[in-house]
């Protein structure tokens, strides 16, 4: 061996941090390189596909030649580089079958005859998710009804004391309510802010954001949304209900299935339960189980099949049943046992027999185009506001809390004085329908716009639309739990109602102003969020207006296509701002001109089939990777892929199960940690590296472990010249987390992960 290689092998016997390995690798390359060789890029920037030099101690695969097509880690012919940064703590999830001998022995042995038992418990947990989500929705709705009733009663009682005292009570109470919601987000759990739909969309896409599905987040979200909506901020409760349902589904995965330990914590099962919970949240909010299932499919779940759809539909149906069973007697006049239409977000039913002329479909399409323009403008403004908040406010702390207090004080003041100045009446009991829009808003305002026969004052309706548009844009991204469905529907319904009233003078118009309000609400929400099929079905289920399915569908498509010409949907914009590596439904066209060798990571930590405990600790402690290729050291041939969580469990449980053997001693098939032992200790979750290291004794460090039992020998691989689009579709459809790149004779060339497949956005690409 050359002296530099010998020095490296001796040096790596001692565990060292990753940056020292990088420095040593660079030093080695500089020592062994001829003096006439020009300087080459650093290892992190080199993307060549030359034969790698592999070290059994886990030193990175170092490229030895420079690819002429690469300039600074980017293919010279490509328009954009790939995303190399993601939020702290953000991790991908793998849904591919883990084809290790250990797991297959578990499937064919311990779990072989317990499929019915597991299925029985799965159905129980799905039912509990639906019922639990419905109960949370009921609690939120009843608390909001009580909070608004108290505020309105106080306003009526203070009528004789003058406007000054009424205003102080109005603004003071609402500021205090918003302060509670702000504390929960700014100081307790920042992930409780917003609607939660972008985070759930990321999770269903295969990105695990820490804390999104925790019980603490559920408590902060469910309690905080009551106070933020009761404070009069233009935010809805439906988004947080969806987030709450997803958390309920995720919490069920921590339970056992009889004697099977944590079978639903595996990523595939956990994803399906979370998707069912999200669908249950939609169903509980709107009373729309079919719309809930379609929402889960449209907004992120690429894994759906008929079996999962049935499970999701049952969960969503039970959520709707629970809500209607309790809210009918509690809110309405129904007796116990009678099911009505009462749900938290309910817009009233249109009477049968309403018709429209065929040429009005063109008018509905034009309203859709207008909704797409308004939605794109909303997204553009909120994008710049969010950028400012990220630069000057931050995700938590005193600044964000003070912003909450300031915003709610301004909005409550505007909503108190605007109807008094514009309408003339000062007593709330004498307010017109247009005046009440400022102070009631939400469900009541949408219901009035849909169903009131009397015309609204068109000037006040126009002013309300503009003010509400600005308030909703200002509120989204504030440090409180907030949904955006109802505010968007209200803004669109007010504009649609205005158009409908103006159109009534024409004899060629048959549709009522309420129908135009429905079309306007559909257009604005679709133009803002770019939701299509699920939105159409949700509105049809909520209003009981299936005969208007065609106008609604035409409107949502016109709004989406128009908005897409200018920017992305609001949820996707916020996901992009956080640099979350979300995989869209289809790869971009640029990926057809980029090959795997141009985006793969060549600085790969590898392991050998047999290693000492000391060497394995050195690999795990020297990086934060979660997947390690198992490579035959003599030939650099790729054998399989082993996960970090499996290695952590191996090191913790290996001694007790005889997986640690003396050097030179042959290990038998029984010398490994069985999968059921890992499952009983929380797999796929695992202890931290520090905890694992402290659990080992000094005499364990020189023992040998066989990693072939735990490696996925059947994982997907691609050749170095495969196009990036193929890699993208493998990740998107098969739910991969790692994709090894191999060359001739299956020699490992590099590794592709999710972030390598996200093309970095151009300047202003999110908004243009």
N, C-alpha and C positions, 0 to 999 in steps of 0.2 A: 504494500500500500504506500501511496505517496504520504510524506510526512504531514501535510496539512490535514489529510483525511484522518490519519491516526490521532492527531491532536484533537480533532473535532469529536471523534468517538470517545476519547477519554474525558473530554470536557463535558460532554452531555450526560455523564454518569450521575452528575449532581443536579437535582431539580433547580431550574432557573426560570425567571419570568420570560415572557414572549419576546420583549424587546432585545434581550441579550441574545436570544437565538437569532434574531434578524441581524444583529450586529456581527455575530460570529459567521453567519452565512455569507454576508457581504465581504467580510475579511477573507474568508476562504476563497471566494471567487476572485478577489483581487490578487491573492498570493499565487494561485494556480494559473492565472491568466498570463499569456505571453506579454511582454512589455510592449510589443507593437500593436496589441489589440486596443481599439478605441473604447472609451468608456461606454458602458451599457446602462439602460434604465435600472432603477431599483427593482427588487423582486416584486414589490406590490404593484408596480406599474407595468411589469412585463407580462404580455399575454401570448407569448409564442407557444408553439406546439411541438417543440423539440423534445427529445427523449429526456425524461426527468431523472434526476439523481435522487434516490430514495434512501432514507436512513431509518433504521428500525426504531430509533428512539423518538420518532415523531417529528423530526426536522422537516420543514416545508419542502415540497417538490420545487426545486429551483430550475428554471428554464436556462438552457445553455446557449441558445441562439436567439437572435432578434428577428422578428417577423417584419419584412419590409412593408407589409400592409398595415402595420400598427404604428400609430403616432400617439405617444402618451397614454397608452391603454385604450385607445379608441381606433376603430377601423377608419382609415382615411376616407373611404367612400361613404361612410355612414353619416347621417345628418346629425345624430345626437348620441351621446354616450349613455350608458346604462346607469341606473340609480345605484349609488354605493353607500347611501346613508339611510337610516330608518330611525323611528323614535326609540328612545332608550327603553330597554326591556321588551321591545317588540320582537316576537318570535313567530316563525312559521309553524304550521302544523301539518303533519303527514298523514294521509288517509289511505296510503297504499298498503296492501297485505304484507305484513312483516314475515317473510318466508325464511325464518330461522328454524333450525332443528329443534331448538328449545320450545318455541311457540307452537310449532306444528305438533310436537309431542303432547303439548297441553290440549290442543284442539282435538286431536285424535284419541286422547286418553281421558283426562279429567272432565273436559267439557263436552265429550262426544254425545253422551246420552242425557244431557241436561238442557238441550235446546228448548224443550217445552217449558221447563221451569224458568229459564231466562225469559222466554216470550211472555209467560204469565206475569212476571214482575215488571217487564217492560210496559205492558198494557196498564198495569196498576199505576206505574209512575207517570205515564202519559195522562191518565185520567186525573191524577192528583195535580199535575201541572195545569191542566185546563181549569179544574175547580179552584185551585189556589190563585191563578191569574184572575179569574172572575171575582173572587172575594176581594183581592186587592183593588180591582176596578170599582167594586161597590163601595169599599171604604173611602176611596178617593172621592167618588161622586157624592156620597152622603156628607162628607166633611165640607166639600165645596158648597153644597146647597145650604148647609147651616151657616157657613161663613158669609155668603152673600145675603141671606135673609137677615142676619144680624146687622149688616152694614146698611141695607135698605130701610130696615125698621128704625135704625138710629137717625138716618137722614129725614125720614118722615116725622120723627119725634122732635127734631131740631128745627122744623120749618118756621116756627113762630119766633125763633131766636135770631134770625137773620142769616144772610149768606156767609158772613165772615166766620161765624162759629161752625156752620155746616162745612165750609171749606177746610177749616183746621181739622175737624173730625175726619173728613173724607181723606185728605192727604196724609194726616198723621197715622191713621189706622193702616192705610195701605203701605206706607213706608215701613211701619213696624212689621207687617206681614212679609214684605219683601226682604227685610233684614234677616228674618229667620231662614228663608230660602237661601239668601246669600251666605250666611254663616255655614250652612251645610255644604255648600259647594266650595267656597273660598278657603275654608279652614278644615273641614272634615274630609270630604271626598270630592276632588275636582272632577272626577269622571261622572259625577251625578249631574253636571251641567249639560245644557242642551237637551236635545231630544233622545239621544242615545242611538238613533237609527244608523248614523255613519259607523259607529263602533260595532253594532250588531252586524251590519253589512260586511265589515272587515272580518269579523269572526267567522261568519258563514263562508267567506271567501278563502279562509285558511290562514288568517293572521290573528295571532293571540296577543291582545293588548292587555298588559297586567292590570288586574283590578276591575275589569269591565264587568265580570260576571260574579262578583263577590257579594256576600250577604250584606256587607257594609254599604256597598253601592246601592243595593235594593232599598235598604232602609232610608238612606239619604235621598234617593230618587222619589220614592213613594210619598214620603213626608214633605219633601221640598216642593213637589209639584202642587200640593194643596195650597201652600203659602204663596207660591209665585202666581198661580192663576187667581187666587183670592185677592191678591194685591192689585189686580186690574191690569197687569201687564198683558200685552197682546200675545199670549202664548197658550197653546192647547195642551190638554192632558193626554192625548192619544199617543204621542211619541214616547213619553215616559212609561205609558202602559205597555207599549210594545217592548221596551227595554226591560221592564219589570217581568213580563212574561218570559222573555229569554233567560233572565236570571233564574226564574223558578224552574225552568227546564234544566238549566245547568246544575242547579243544586240537587236535583233528583239523581244526577249521575254519580253522586258520592255515596249512594246507598248500595247495599249488596243485593244479590238476587238469590235468596236462600243461602245455600252453602257456597255459592260462587262469590268470590270476593271481588268487589268493585268491577264487575264486567262492563258497566256502562261508562267507565271513566276512559276507556279507549277512545281515541280521537274520533273514529267513525261514529260510534254510538253517541258520544257527547255532542257532536255536530248535529245529529238528527234530533236529539232531545232539545237542543237550543233552538233549532229551526221550528220545531213544533211549539215551543213556548212563545216565540216571536209571533207566529200565526195566531196563537191563542190571545196574545195581547191585542192584535188588530180586531179579532172577533169580539173580545170583551169590550173594546172601546166603541165599535160601530155596530155590533150585532151582525157581523158579516163574516160567517165562517168560510165561505167560498173565497171571498175577497182576501181573507187572512192567509189562506193557503197560497193563492196566487201572488200575494205580496212577498211571502217567503221565497217563492220561486223566482220572482222578478228581481228582487233586491239582493240576491247574493247566493242562493243555494243552487249550485250547478250540479249537485249530486242526486237530484230528485229522480225517483222511479215510482212506479205505481204502488209498491208496497209502502214506501215512505210517505207518499201522498195520502194514503188511507189513514196511516197513523196520525199524520199532521191534521187531517180533516176531523178525525174523532176528537183530538185534543181541542181544536178550535171550536167544534160544536158544543163540547161540554162547557167551555168558557162562556159561550153565548147563552146556553141553557141556565147556567148559574146566575148570570147577570139578570136575565129576564125573570127568573123565578123569584129573586129577592126584590128587584127594583119595582116590579109591578105593584106589590102591596105597599112598599115603603114610600114610593114616590107618586104612584097613581092611585086609582080607586079600585083596583082589582083585589079580589080576595086571594088568600093563600091557595096555591095550587093552580091558579089561572095565569097563563102566560100571555103577555101583551107585547108591545113594541118598545117598551122603555129600556133604553140603554144609555150609557154615559154621554155619547155623542150622537144625538138623535135630532133629525131635521124635520120630522113630521111627514105625513103621507100625502101624496098628491091624490086628489079624487080621480076616479076613473072617468074616461070619456074625453080627456083633454087631447086635442089633435093639433097638428101643425101641417102647413102646406109643404109640398115637396121642394119648392124653391127656397124655403126657409133653411134648408140644409146648407145652402151657400152662405146664408147669413151666419149660421152656427159655425161654419168653417172660418169665416172672417173673424168672428169672436175668438176662435181658437188661435188664429194668427196674432190677434191683439194680445191675447193672454200669453203667448210665447214671447212677444216683445216685452211685455211688462215683467214677465218672469225673468227674462234675461237681464233686464235693467236692475231688477231686485238682486239678482245674483252678483252682478257687477259691483253694485254699491256695497253689498255685504262683504264681498271679497276685499275691497279696499279698507273697509272698516275693520275686518278681522286682521288684516296685515298691520294696521295701526295698533290694534289691541295687542297683537303678539310682540310688537316692538316696544310699546310703552306701558302696557298694563300687566301682562304676564298671566299665567294660568291660575294663580291663587295668590292669597295674601291681601294686605290692607288696600292696595290700590284697586284691586278688582272689587272688593267689597264696597268701597266708597263709590265706585262707578255704579254699582247696583242701586245704592241709595239715591244718587243723583238722577239716574234715569227714571226710576219709579216716581220720584218727586215731580219731575217735569211732565211725565205722561199722565199722572193722576191730576195734575193741575190743568193740563190741556183738556182732558176729558171731563173735568168738572165745569170749566168756564165756557168751553166752546158751545155746548148746547144752549147755555143761558144767553150768550151773546147773539148767536145766530137764530135762535128760535123764539125768543121773546118771553116765553113762560119761565117762571122761576121755581115753581113748585113741581117736584118730580111727579106727583100724581096727575098733573095736567100736561105732561110732556107728550109731544107727538111721537109717532113711530120713528121718525128720523132722528129726533133728539135722543130717544132711548138707545139708539145705536152706539152713541158715545159712551154711555155709562153701563150698559148691559153687555153689548157685544157678544162674542162667543156663540154658543148654541142658540140662545134666544134671538140674537140678531139675525143669524142665518135663517132660522125658522120664520121670522117675521118677513124677511126679504123673499122667501120662497112662497109664502101662503097668504100674506095680507092682501085683501082685495083693494083697499084704498091706496091711492097713489102716494108715494113719498115726495116731499119737496125736492125737486131735482137739484136745486142749488146746494142744499144741505147734503144731499146724497153725494154730490160730486166732491164737496169739501171733505166729507167724512172719508171718502175713498182715498183721497190724497193723504190726509192725516194718518189714517190707519196704515197705509202703505209705508210711510216713513217710520211710524212707531214699530211696526213689525220688523222692518229691516234693522232698526236700531237695537231691538230686543234680542234677535237671534245671535247667539254667541255671548250674551251677557252671562254673568256668573250665577245663574239660577237654572233649575230644571225647566225646560220649555219645549213644547212641541210646536210644529209649524203648520200642521194640517188645518186646524180651525182658523187661525189668522189668515192663511192664504185663501181658504174658502170664503171667508167673510169679505176680504178685499175684492175677490173676483165676483162674488154675488152682488155686491153693491154696484159695481160697474155694469154687470149684466142686467140688473134691475133697471138701471138708468137707461140703458139701450132699449130694453123692452118697453118701458113707458113711452119713450120717444117714438117707437115704432108703432104704437097702438093707433096712431092717427091714420095709418094706411089700411085700406079695406082688404089688401092682399095678405095681411098678417092674421094668423089664427092662434098662434101660441100666446099664452098670457105672459105678463111681466115676470111672474114667478118662475115660469119655465126658462126664460132668458136669464134669470138670476142663477138657476141651476147650471145652465150652460157656461155662464161667466165664471162661476166658482170652479167648475171643472177645468176651464181654460187656464185660469191663473195658477192653480196648484200643479197642473201638468207642465205648464211653462216654467215653473220654478223648480220642481223636483224631478221632472222628466219621467214621471210614473204614468204608465199607459193602461194596460189590461187590468191590473189589480185596482187602480183608481176607478175605472169605469164600473167594475163589478161592485166595489164597495159602495159607490154612490147609488147604484141600482138597488142593492140590498137595503141600504139605509133609508132611502126614500120610498121603497116599494114601487119603483117606477120603471119596470122592465121594458115598457113600450117605448121609452126614450133611450133605449140602449144604442140604437144607431146614431142619433145626434150626439150622444155623449162620446161614443167611440170616434166619430169624425172630429169632434172638438179636441180630444186628447191627442190624437195623431197630428193634427194641424199645429197645436201648441208645441208639442215635442219637436217636430221637424223645424219649426221656426226658431225655437230657442237653441237648438243644436247648432244653428248657423252662427251663433254668437259666442256661446260658452257652454260649459258643462252644467249638469244639474248641481244644485246647491250642496247636496250631500257629497257628491264626488269632488266638488271644489274644496270642501273642508277636509276630506280625506287626502287630497293632493297637497294641501298646505301642511299637513302633518307628516308628509313624506312616507305615508304608509304604503308598502308595496302591494297594492291591490291589483289583481289580475282581472282585466275586463273580459267580456264574453269572447272577444276575438282579438288576435294580435294585430298590431299596426302593420301597414304596408311596408314600412322600413325593415321589418324583421325578415322579409323575404330576401333581402340583399345582405344580411349579416349571418355569419356562420357561428357555430358553437365555439370554435377556437378563438373568436374575437371577443366573446363576452365571458368565457369561463375564467374561474379563479385558478391560477397555476400555483399559488403558494398554499398548498394543501397539506394539512397535517394528516399523516397516515400512521397506521399501526400494523404490526406483523401478526400472523396467526397465533403465535405463542410469545408472550412477553412476561417479564418479571413485574411484580406489583410496583416496584420502584419506577420502572420505565413507564408504566401506565399512568402513575401519578404525575410523572414529569410531563407527559403529553396533555393530560387533562388540566394541569395547573398552568401550562404555558399558553393557553388559548381559551376562547369562549365558544368554540365551535360546538355544534350539536350532532354532527355526523362525521364519522371517520372511516375512510376507505381502508379495508383490510387488503394488504398487498403482499404478495410473495416476494421477499426481498431479493432473492437471487436473480429473478427475471423481471421485476417490476410489474408482474401480472396482477390484474385486479381480481380479487376473489369474492368480495362482498362489501357490505356497508353495515357498520355497527353504530348504534345511537349512544349518546352520552348518558342518557338516563339508565340504559341497560348496564353501562360500565359502572355507574355509581352504585346501583343495586348489587352488581357483582362484587365490588370491593367491600361493600358493607356486609353482605350475606355469604361471601365466598368461603370464609373460614368455617362457618357453621355447617356448610353443606359439602365440605371436602373439595372445593374448587381450587384451592391453593395446593400445589404439589411442589415437591423438591426439584431443583434443576437436574435434568437428566432422567427424571422419572417419567414414564409414560402415563398419560392421563387416560382413564377409561371413559366410556360414554356416561357413566354415572357421576363423574367428577365435574358437575356443573350445578348452578343454581336453577332449580325448576321455575317455570314461569309462575306457577301458583304461589310460590313464595314471594316473588316480586309483587304480584297483584295484591297479596295480603298486606304489604307495606306501602301501598299507595301508588304503584306503577299505573300510568306513566309519569306521575310526579315523583320527584326524588329529592333527597337531602342535598344541601349545598356541598361544594367541594371541600370546604374547610371542615365540615362535620364528618364527611367521609374520611378525610385524611386523619382526623383525630381518633377515629374509631379503630384504626389499624395499630397493631403492635410492631415494635422494631423487628422482631423475628419474621414478620410477614413480608417485609419489603423485598426479600430475595427469593420468595416463592414465585412459581410460574403459574400463569393462568392461560387457559385455552380459549381464545375469542371466537373460534369457529362455531361454537354452539349458539352464539348470540347474534351472529352477523346475518343480514338479509342477503342470501346468496342468489336470490332471483330478482333483485331490484333492476329497474329499468336503466339502461345505459344508451348513449348515443355516440356515434363517431364524431371526430373533431370537425368534419366538413358538413355535418347536418345543419340545416338552416335554423335560425333562431325561432322561426314560426313553429317548426315542429316541436322544439323544446317547450315553447309556450303552451301548445295544445296538450302536451303530455302533463305539464303541471296543472293546467286548468281542468282537464277531464279526468285524470287519474289521481289527482290530489297529492302530488309529490311534494316532498320537502327538499330532497337532494337529488341531483341527476349527475352521476359520474360521466365524464367524457373519456373514452378509451380509443386507443389507436390499434395498430396491428398487433396481433397476438394478445389482445385485451390488455395492453400496457396502459396504465393510467396516465392520462394527459392533464386532467384538471377536474374541476367541480363547478357545477352550475346550481345556484340557489335562486330563490324567488326574486330577490332584489336585482339579480343580474339580467332579468327579463323585462324590467321596467325601464323603458326609455325615458331618460331625463327630460323633463318638460322644457320647451323653449321659453324664452322670456315672454311672460304674459300668455303662455299657452293654456293656462287654466281658465282664462277669462276671454280668450279670443280664438 
